[in-house]
Amino acid sequence: MSSFQNNQRETMHPFLGIVQGANGNEIKYIVEKVIFHLPDSYPDPKRIKEKPPFILSESTSQNVSIEIEVYFCKEAKLKKVNYIYDICINDDEVNALWTKNLMFPNPSKEFEKKLLLAGGPGDYVSSSTIKSEEPQIL
């Protein structure tokens, strides 16, 4: 193989996409499934995770955008949320942490129990000062 052919190979960088509760708490009580949408250049670009751990393990040689759909249990009063996560390669490494917090104002008692099982703090979960009936992304 010539040195020209060696230079044409792209360096692959592994990455993980993880959907989990605060401080790594288990979210199986409130999340029914997570779908990771990779670019069409990946084999099987739609990755469906129907039980924990909700993890995507892949690699890339270039910047990519991943759509992440998180589906909630029916008691959440919210079917799903969508996120777009951009993976950027800088200095030959992928190193990024991305955190999103969701607040479910005025949850039913049944859903509040599930939120507590998933690690949600009681005073945060049952806040009555929120006016909105829909969950909010913070």
PEURSUL-V661635 format. One line per field, one symbol per residue. burial: + if it has 16 or more other ideal C-beta (glycine too) atoms within 10 Angstrom, else -. A space follows every 50 residues. Layout:
burial=???
This chain:
burial=------------+-+-+-+++-----+-+++--+++++---+----+-+- ---+-+-+-+---+-+-+++++--++++--------+-+----+------ -+-++-+---++-++--+-+----++--------+---
